[in-house]
Amino acid sequence: MIDAIALAQDLIRCPSVTPKDGGALGVLEAALTPLGFRCHRLHFDEAGTEGVDNLYARLGSHGPHFGFAGHTDVVPVGDLSAWTTDPFGAEIRDGILYGRGAADMKSAIAAFVAACARVLASGRPRGSISLLITGDEEGVSINGTRKMLSWMRAQGEQLDHCLVGEPTAAARSGDTLKIGRRGSMHVFFTVRGVQGHTAYPQRALNPIPILATLVSELAGEPLDEGTEHFEPSTLVFTSFDVGNSAGNVSPAVARARCNIRFNDLHSPQSLEQRLRARADAVAARMGGQISLETSVSGEAFLTQPGSFTRLIAQAARAVTQEEPELSTGGGTSDARFIKDMCPVAELGLPGTTMHKVDECMPVREIAQLTDIYAALLAAYFDTPPV
């Protein structure tokens, strides 16, 4: 048997600040190989990015094929002097495990492995279990899960279902089951006018009022009212920049940036068309040239409630005695890539302290999550979802 708490400590002691591995994948290999997993270290890099190490480990060779997915990379510690403990010391005080990654998400990965060991103690499952562990979730997400999935397809590896161990819980492990995520798109607006002297505004075309009108109209118009499983989409402006230090000159260019978190009523293409139509309408009324560029980090997706989500919910309820809430809230995760291969859901630890100083997790929560994962594995191979 594998102690999830001890394994979480070993992982936290690896300074795997994205995209560095820090030895974390070696710790996992050492735990998984004796259980019978075949481990593949996958290194990917791309021009202009730093290379990333990932781990794909599989037990078994036939279906059904269940996957756990997560990341060993963590965000920087920030102000080290503000921590009350070594961020990579994995100290346990008063039943609480401290360290970067305790919440997001090394403890959940330890629970993956401990749950697998527990199930294997009763014999090999009637199918396959895999772990997809990336070192690029907290970074640019270029050399991680996306490329692992491409590698898997090339090798003929196909998951039937996958669970991501992100810290999704609100208060207690297993109280929230994420069945989808909103999409995220950044939009960059540029308005070009004519620079001029402020004493002669009629000889210039100030882009600031044009951009201000566009920003006001977009910010004041709801994108939708939400759906059955998604809250309303949001459009939030994050900057309005002119870069003009002169007090008697109106600028030639003004820029703004916004982030859109959108539900399954929209696609990046439909949103871009909507924004361009509004920009064209403002330019037609006020003059100037308005251009926009977009960057999409993920599209909205939903795993329809069904036999797979019920199986996860039943495993959580069997341990916690409470029904998990179905949710699509929060930011993005690597589930946005995995959904292109198979149905995917997310269930993990409470995320209250993730990315914070003194990130921590009560050890009882890690133990409870391990129980849930073990119950899920047993139920999955007993009655595979369709």
VEXLO-350208 format. One line per 3 residues: number of its first residue (from 1); their letters; for each residue y, z, x of C-alpha. Coordinates in nm, 4 decimals, decimal comma. Each point is the difference from the previous one (the first is absolute). Last residue first. Example, Ala and Ser with C-alpha at 12.3 -4.5 7.8 and 13.67 -1.06 7.14 Angstrom:
<rs>
2) sa) -0,1060 0,7140 1,3670  -0,3440 0,0660 -0,1370
</rs>
This chain:
<rs>
386) vpp) 0,3562 -2,1424 -2,1399  -0,0040 0,3549 0,1277  -0,3000 0,1136 0,2013
383) tdf) -0,2054 0,2715 -0,1705  -0,1808 0,2163 0,2576  0,1750 -0,1630 0,2932
380) yaa) 0,3442 0,0702 -0,1404  -0,0900 0,3453 -0,1330  -0,1075 0,1281 0,3413
377) lla) 0,2990 -0,1568 0,1703  0,2412 0,1447 -0,2558  -0,1448 0,3503 0,0243
374) ayi) 0,0351 -0,0125 0,3791  0,3598 -0,1226 -0,0304  0,0842 0,2780 -0,2454
371) dtl) -0,1592 0,2715 0,2142  0,1882 -0,1268 0,3054  0,3225 0,0149 -0,2024
368) qai) -0,0722 0,3626 -0,0838  -0,0590 0,0903 0,3637  0,3232 -0,1709 0,1029
365) erv) 0,1862 0,1859 -0,2738  -0,1521 0,3315 0,1065  0,1252 -0,0649 0,3530
362) pmc) 0,3563 0,0181 -0,1261  0,1887 -0,3007 0,1409  0,2901 -0,0273 0,2409
359) edv) 0,2954 -0,2034 0,1214  0,2217 0,2444 0,1886  0,2927 -0,2466 0,0051
356) khm) -0,0491 -0,2575 -0,2724  -0,1782 -0,3375 -0,0081  -0,2453 0,1360 -0,2600
353) ttg) 0,0835 0,3509 -0,1213  -0,0438 -0,0332 -0,3770  -0,2690 -0,2675 0,0158
350) plg) -0,2813 0,1854 -0,1738  -0,3376 -0,1368 0,1137  -0,1762 -0,3188 -0,0987
347) lea) -0,0846 -0,2600 -0,2597  0,0780 -0,3695 0,0145  -0,1582 -0,2902 -0,1865
344) vpc) -0,1347 -0,3416 0,0972  -0,1846 -0,2809 -0,1770  -0,1063 -0,2563 0,2603
341) mdk) 0,1198 -0,2466 0,2622  0,3615 -0,0774 -0,0986  0,0465 0,3632 -0,1059
338) ifr) -0,0543 0,0975 0,3646  0,3417 -0,1309 0,1037  0,2150 0,1985 -0,2449
335) ads) -0,2384 0,2931 0,0507  0,1615 0,0213 0,3422  0,2683 0,2164 -0,1570
332) tgg) 0,3335 -0,0501 -0,1733  0,2357 0,2530 -0,1524  -0,0512 0,2444 -0,2814
329) gts) -0,1143 -0,0491 -0,3557  -0,3022 -0,1813 -0,1424  -0,1633 0,3037 -0,1570
326) lep) -0,3061 0,1112 -0,1941  0,0026 0,3781 -0,0301  -0,3157 0,1740 0,1109
323) eeq) -0,1998 0,1855 -0,2666  -0,0544 0,3628 0,0942  -0,3110 0,2053 0,0771
320) tva) 0,0865 -0,0429 0,3703  -0,3430 -0,0970 0,1326  -0,1605 -0,1807 -0,2943
317) raa) 0,3436 -0,1294 -0,1001  0,0455 -0,1762 0,3331  -0,3418 -0,1644 -0,0220
314) qai) 0,0648 -0,0997 -0,3620  0,3359 -0,1528 0,0926  -0,1578 -0,2044 0,2777
311) lrt) -0,2732 -0,1304 -0,2318  0,2538 -0,0712 -0,2733  0,2062 -0,2064 0,2455
308) fsg) -0,3037 -0,2121 0,0829  -0,1280 -0,0371 -0,3582  0,3352 -0,1088 -0,1384
305) pqt) 0,3738 0,0480 0,0379  0,1495 -0,3274 0,1236  0,0757 0,0038 0,3691
302) lfa) 0,3678 -0,0915 -0,0066  0,2097 -0,1900 0,2500  0,3658 -0,0392 0,0920
299) egs) 0,0667 -0,2089 0,3071  0,0585 0,1363 0,3487  0,2380 -0,0048 0,2932
296) vst) 0,2094 -0,2903 -0,1266  0,3078 -0,1122 0,1946  0,2694 -0,1942 -0,1798
293) els) 0,3035 -0,2034 0,1031  0,3113 -0,0619 -0,2028  0,2936 -0,2384 0,0023
290) iqg) 0,3322 0,0169 -0,1800  0,2703 -0,2548 0,0758  0,3518 0,0656 -0,1190
287) gmr) 0,1494 -0,0501 -0,3432  0,0586 0,2562 -0,2734  -0,1605 -0,1400 -0,3136
284) aav) -0,2473 -0,2450 0,1551  -0,0777 0,2481 0,2762  -0,0853 0,2678 -0,2578
281) ada) -0,2322 -0,2391 -0,1891  -0,1688 -0,1141 0,3227  -0,0651 0,3617 0,0984
278) rar) -0,1501 0,0764 -0,3423  -0,2286 -0,3025 0,0159  -0,0981 0,0854 0,3561
275) lrq) -0,0918 0,3533 -0,1015  -0,2213 -0,1161 -0,2872  -0,1714 -0,2640 0,2114
272) els) -0,0663 0,2581 0,2711  -0,1489 0,2366 -0,2572  -0,2306 -0,2686 -0,1368
269) qps) -0,1195 -0,0914 0,3498  -0,0578 0,3594 0,1092  -0,2113 0,0465 -0,3122
266) hld) 0,0933 0,1943 -0,3082  -0,1489 0,1648 -0,3074  -0,2485 0,1725 0,2302
263) nfr) 0,2521 0,2587 0,1128  0,2865 -0,0306 0,2440  0,1588 0,2140 0,2688
260) inc) 0,3086 -0,1963 0,1044  0,1933 0,0840 0,3147  0,3596 -0,1042 0,0518
257) rar) 0,2213 -0,1387 0,2746  0,3640 -0,1031 0,0058  0,2130 -0,2334 0,2082
254) ava) 0,3622 -0,1104 0,0138  0,1388 -0,2981 0,1935  0,3423 -0,1531 0,0615
251) psv) 0,1885 0,3246 0,0210  0,3411 0,0939 -0,1443  0,2401 0,0763 0,2826
248) nga) 0,2771 0,2581 0,0056  -0,1994 0,3149 0,0663  -0,2176 -0,1441 0,2724
245) sng) -0,3339 0,1697 0,0722  -0,2106 -0,2316 -0,2153  -0,3753 0,0467 0,0198
242) vdf) -0,0473 -0,0979 -0,3627  -0,3104 0,1896 -0,1060  -0,1405 0,1237 -0,3299
239) stf) -0,3302 0,1820 0,0511  -0,2989 0,1515 -0,1819  0,0258 -0,1518 -0,3455
236) vlt) -0,2768 0,1165 -0,2321  -0,1880 -0,2227 -0,2441  -0,2654 0,1809 -0,2024
233) spe) -0,2982 -0,1102 -0,2076  -0,0763 0,2121 -0,3039  -0,3067 0,2269 0,0227
230) fhe) -0,3408 -0,1611 0,0158  -0,3268 0,0557 -0,1879  0,0901 -0,0972 -0,3556
227) tge) 0,3018 -0,2002 0,1116  0,3553 0,0700 0,1141  0,3331 -0,0596 -0,1696
224) dlp) 0,1070 -0,2996 0,2065  0,2404 -0,1122 0,2747  0,2789 0,2259 -0,1220
221) ega) 0,3496 -0,1496 0,0457  0,2701 0,2168 0,1530  -0,1017 -0,0384 0,3631
218) les) -0,0145 -0,3790 -0,0287  0,3379 -0,0304 -0,1679  0,1713 0,2480 0,2295
215) vlt) -0,1438 -0,1570 0,3164  0,1041 -0,3508 -0,1072  0,3487 0,1169 -0,0863
212) ali) 0,0351 0,1863 0,3294  -0,1202 -0,3091 0,1868  0,2718 -0,2145 -0,1566
209) pip) 0,2615 0,2737 0,0402  -0,0868 0,0230 0,3729  -0,0177 -0,3726 0,0733
206) nla) 0,3793 -0,0370 0,0209  0,0966 -0,3622 -0,0382  0,3186 -0,0577 0,1955
203) rqp) 0,3330 -0,1750 -0,0489  0,0714 0,1816 -0,3257  -0,0461 0,3291 0,1833
200) yat) 0,3177 -0,0579 0,2016  0,1103 0,3419 0,1217  -0,3685 0,0898 0,0581
197) hgq) -0,0223 -0,2740 0,2609  -0,3088 -0,2177 -0,0396  -0,3698 -0,0565 0,0488
194) vgr) -0,1609 -0,2486 -0,2395  -0,3105 0,0899 -0,1975  -0,3664 0,0432 0,0834
191) vtf) -0,2192 0,2399 -0,1964  -0,3276 0,1112 0,1551  -0,2709 0,1847 -0,1916
188) fvh) -0,3153 0,1491 0,1576  -0,2869 0,0918 -0,2316  -0,2850 0,2349 0,0854
185) msg) -0,3108 -0,0183 -0,2168  -0,2533 0,2663 -0,0930  -0,2834 -0,0319 -0,2488
182) rrg) -0,1065 0,2905 -0,2138  -0,3384 0,1510 0,0625  -0,3265 0,0188 -0,1852
179) ikl) -0,2771 0,2274 -0,1225  0,1261 0,3177 0,1634  -0,2110 0,2979 -0,0956
176) tdg) 0,1876 0,3289 -0,0111  -0,1370 0,3559 -0,0196  -0,2602 -0,0628 0,2700
173) sra) 0,1274 0,2503 0,2510  0,2493 0,2362 -0,1582  0,3766 -0,0198 -0,0589
170) aat) 0,1150 -0,3608 -0,0403  -0,2947 -0,1754 0,1600  0,0387 -0,3471 0,1525
167) peg) -0,0345 0,0846 0,3677  -0,1605 -0,3345 0,0986  -0,3789 -0,0026 0,0050
164) vlc) -0,0597 -0,3604 -0,1044  -0,3112 -0,0643 -0,2098  -0,1744 -0,3353 0,0085
161) hdl) -0,2376 -0,1981 -0,2189  -0,2371 -0,2940 0,0517  0,0863 -0,0526 0,3652
158) qeg) -0,0949 -0,3296 0,1613  -0,0912 -0,0524 0,3657  -0,0898 -0,3617 0,0738
155) qar) 0,1259 0,0260 0,3572  0,2998 -0,2279 -0,0642  0,0752 0,1968 -0,3143
152) mws) -0,0073 0,3236 0,1993  0,2351 -0,1379 0,2640  0,2483 -0,1018 -0,2701
149) lmk) -0,0271 0,3491 -0,1486  0,0647 0,1564 0,3399  0,2995 -0,2285 0,0410
146) rtg) 0,1630 0,1301 -0,3171  -0,1035 0,3570 0,0772  0,1748 0,0205 0,3352
143) nis) 0,1885 -0,2407 0,2218  0,2882 -0,0805 -0,2340  0,0612 0,3320 -0,1755
140) vge) 0,3473 0,0397 0,1552  -0,0588 0,3646 0,0775  -0,1325 0,2931 -0,2030
137) edg) -0,3116 -0,1935 -0,0926  -0,0732 -0,1424 0,3455  -0,2784 0,2066 0,1575
134) til) -0,2608 -0,1069 -0,2523  -0,3209 0,1544 -0,1268  -0,2328 -0,1966 -0,2254
131) lsi) -0,3045 0,2190 -0,0631  -0,3129 -0,1507 -0,1479  -0,2842 0,1215 -0,2175
128) sgr) -0,2938 -0,2200 -0,0938  -0,2635 -0,0036 -0,2723  -0,2744 0,2186 -0,1389
125) prg) 0,1223 0,3037 0,1930  -0,1982 0,1279 0,2988  -0,1427 0,3481 -0,0460
122) sal) 0,1101 0,3422 -0,1221  0,1831 0,0852 0,3232  0,1620 -0,3419 -0,0363
119) vra) 0,2083 0,1296 -0,2895  0,1368 0,2885 0,2070  0,0675 -0,2190 0,3011
116) caa) 0,1912 -0,2486 -0,2153  0,2085 0,2807 -0,1495  0,0803 0,1321 0,3483
113) vfa) 0,1107 -0,3463 0,1106  0,2294 -0,0655 -0,2945  0,1347 0,3596 0,0139
110) aia) 0,1001 -0,0572 0,3626  0,1815 -0,3127 -0,1155  0,1760 0,2111 -0,2632
107) skm) 0,1107 0,2483 0,2654  0,1360 -0,2805 0,2152  0,2332 -0,1261 -0,2716
104) daa) 0,2866 0,0604 -0,0503  -0,0410 0,3676 -0,0852  -0,1194 0,1490 0,3286
101) grg) 0,1261 -0,3129 0,1771  0,2535 0,1772 0,2167  -0,1162 0,3566 0,0288
98) yli) -0,0642 0,3247 -0,1826  -0,3196 0,1103 -0,1755  0,0569 0,2803 -0,2513
95) gdr) -0,2388 0,2903 -0,0600  0,2410 0,2638 0,1214  0,0707 -0,1957 0,3166
92) iea) -0,2163 -0,2871 0,1234  0,1326 -0,1789 0,3061  -0,0586 -0,3745 0,0373
89) gfp) 0,1898 -0,0069 0,3323  0,1450 -0,3466 -0,0401  0,3225 0,0993 -0,1740
86) dtt) 0,0067 0,3176 0,2180  0,1182 0,2775 -0,2295  0,3224 0,1235 -0,1591
83) was) 0,1431 -0,3506 0,0055  0,3790 -0,0362 0,0054  0,0094 -0,0308 0,3810
80) ldg) -0,2118 -0,3149 -0,0225  0,2665 -0,1810 -0,2009  -0,1860 -0,3068 -0,1248
77) vpv) -0,3797 0,0169 0,0199  -0,0423 -0,3776 -0,0037  -0,1999 -0,1496 -0,2907
74) vdt) -0,3787 0,0038 0,0094  -0,2759 -0,2468 0,0819  -0,3520 0,0951 -0,1092
71) hga) -0,0036 -0,2203 -0,3070  -0,2126 -0,0233 -0,3121  -0,2715 -0,1859 -0,1858
68) fgf) -0,3322 0,1160 -0,1461  -0,2323 -0,2819 -0,1020  -0,2933 -0,0349 -0,2364
65) hpg) -0,2487 -0,2862 0,0282  -0,2559 -0,0412 -0,2770  -0,1514 -0,1622 0,1804
62) hsg) -0,1905 -0,0712 0,3178  0,0216 0,0704 0,3728  0,0328 0,3754 0,0387
59) lra) 0,2583 0,2198 0,1729  0,3181 -0,1765 0,1011  0,2880 0,0878 0,2318
56) yln) 0,3169 -0,2059 0,0437  0,2529 0,1497 0,2385  0,3496 -0,1139 0,0931
53) dvg) 0,1960 -0,0289 0,3240  0,3513 -0,1462 -0,0146  0,1867 -0,2355 0,2318
50) etg) 0,3780 0,0232 0,0163  0,1886 -0,2723 -0,1798  0,2085 -0,3012 0,1058
47) aed) -0,2946 -0,2367 0,0079  -0,2905 0,1498 -0,1887  -0,2555 0,2601 0,0896
44) fhl) -0,3377 0,1060 -0,1269  -0,2593 0,2320 0,1470  -0,3108 0,0671 -0,2052
41) rhc) -0,2371 0,2767 0,1057  -0,3256 -0,0540 -0,1857  -0,2229 0,2937 -0,0907
38) rfg) -0,3498 -0,0226 -0,1402  -0,0491 0,3192 -0,2019  -0,3251 0,1905 0,0423
35) lpt) 0,1238 0,3571 -0,0412  -0,0043 0,0437 0,3783  0,2522 -0,2887 0,0211
32) laa) 0,2452 0,1451 -0,2516  0,1210 0,3144 0,1785  0,0434 -0,1503 0,3468
29) elv) 0,1518 -0,3116 -0,1541  0,2509 0,2146 -0,1850  0,1122 0,1839 0,3133
26) gla) 0,0266 -0,3330 0,1821  0,2225 -0,1284 -0,2802  0,2371 0,2915 0,0524
23) ggd) 0,0349 -0,0431 0,3771  0,3788 -0,0335 0,0011  -0,0186 -0,3168 -0,2075
20) kpt) 0,3615 -0,1010 0,0482  0,1665 -0,2146 -0,2707  0,1146 0,2338 -0,1468
17) vsp) -0,0006 0,3533 0,1381  -0,3639 0,0736 0,0808  0,0491 0,3250 0,1905
14) cri) -0,3692 0,1027 -0,0330  -0,0118 0,3738 -0,0759  0,0245 -0,0874 -0,3688
11) ldq) -0,3342 -0,1791 0,0204  -0,1820 0,2958 0,1546  0,1548 0,2331 -0,2567
8) ala) -0,1113 -0,2250 -0,2860  -0,3506 0,0039 0,1478  0,0002 0,3796 0,0048
5) iad) 0,1160 0,0144 -0,3618  -0,2481 -0,2620 -0,1201  -0,2946 0,1855 0,1541
2) im) -0,2766 -0,2550 0,0489  -0,3580 0,0670 -0,1072
</rs>
